Amino acid sequence: DGGAAPAAAAAAAEPMPVANDGAAPADDGVKVFVGNLPYSSTEEELVQQFSAAAPVRGAVVVRRRERPLGFAFVAFADQAGAERAVAQFDGTMIGDRKVSVQVAHTQQPTAPSGTRRR
């Protein structure tokens, strides 16, 4: 092939670790949420596929107790790359499922449950 950019290949060489129990990838890049994934999807497949839109820093298929939950996060170097991925992949088929791809929002810290305000 040779169609992948060298930067994408370099980024794919260091995939992010697998997140468990609903954790998102810890990375400085801009992340996209990929929902409705086939349970068989892997981080490596996502990095390869999403590299067609922009260089990928890494991907995390979210799992709970080693079982995939059907969604993932893919990190890009910048907002423009993330937006290209949304435009290119939202509503497309991955495996036998139509996926939803959206720029992920940073989750704001919340107070632990059971605490009261005074």
C-alpha positions in Angstrom: 0.0 0.0 0.0 2.3 2.8 1.3 -0.7 5.1 1.6 -0.3 5.8 5.3 1.6 8.9 6.2 4.9 8.3 8.1 3.7 10.4 11.0 0.6 8.1 11.3 2.8 5.0 11.2 5.0 6.5 14.0 2.0 7.3 16.1 0.6 3.8 15.6 3.9 2.3 16.9 3.1 3.4 20.4 -0.6 2.6 21.0 -2.2 3.7 24.2 -2.8 1.2 26.9 -6.1 -0.5 27.2 -8.5 1.3 29.6 -10.6 -0.7 32.0 -13.8 0.2 33.9 -14.8 3.1 31.7 -11.6 5.1 31.8 -10.7 7.3 28.8 -7.2 7.5 27.4 -4.9 9.8 29.3 -3.3 11.8 26.4 -2.8 15.4 25.5 -4.5 15.0 22.2 -8.0 15.7 21.1 -10.2 12.6 21.5 -13.1 11.3 19.5 -15.7 9.0 21.0 -16.6 6.0 18.8 -19.8 4.4 19.8 -21.7 1.3 18.7 -18.5 -0.6 17.9 -18.5 -4.4 17.3 -17.3 -6.0 20.5 -14.4 -7.6 18.5 -12.8 -4.3 17.6 -9.2 -3.8 18.8 -7.1 -0.7 19.4 -4.8 -1.6 16.5 -7.7 -1.8 14.1 -9.0 1.6 15.2 -5.6 3.2 14.9 -5.2 1.8 11.4 -8.7 2.8 10.3 -8.7 6.3 11.8 -5.2 7.1 10.5 -6.9 7.6 7.1 -8.4 10.9 8.5 -5.4 12.2 10.4 -2.3 11.0 12.4 -3.6 9.0 15.4 -1.8 9.2 18.8 -3.6 6.1 20.1 -6.8 4.4 20.8 -8.5 2.7 23.7 -11.4 0.2 23.5 -13.2 0.7 26.8 -13.6 -2.5 28.8 -15.1 -3.6 32.1 -13.6 -6.7 33.6 -11.8 -7.4 30.3 -15.1 -7.3 28.3 -15.4 -4.6 25.6 -18.3 -2.3 26.2 -18.8 -1.4 22.5 -17.2 2.0 22.5 -13.7 3.5 22.3 -11.7 6.7 22.3 -9.3 7.6 19.5 -6.8 10.5 20.2 -5.5 12.9 17.5 -2.8 15.5 17.8 -5.2 18.4 17.2 -8.8 19.6 16.8 -8.6 19.6 13.0 -7.6 15.9 12.9 -10.4 15.0 15.3 -13.0 16.9 13.2 -11.8 15.3 10.0 -12.2 11.9 11.7 -15.8 12.8 12.7 -16.6 14.0 9.2 -15.1 10.9 7.6 -16.3 8.1 9.9 -19.6 9.2 11.7 -22.4 7.0 10.4 -20.1 4.6 8.6 -19.9 0.8 9.0 -17.2 -0.8 11.1 -17.7 -4.5 10.9 -21.5 -5.1 10.9 -22.3 -2.0 12.9 -23.0 1.7 12.0 -20.8 3.7 14.3 -21.3 7.1 15.9 -18.2 9.3 16.0 -18.1 12.6 17.9 -15.5 14.9 19.4 -15.2 13.8 23.0 -15.9 16.4 25.7 -13.6 16.7 28.7 -15.3 15.4 31.8 -15.3 17.8 34.6 -14.4 16.5 38.1 -17.4 16.0 40.3 -17.7 15.8 44.1 -17.7 12.2 45.4 -21.2 10.8 45.9 -22.4 11.1 49.5 -20.9 14.5 50.1 -23.2 17.4 51.1 -22.8 21.0 50.3 -23.3 23.4 53.2 
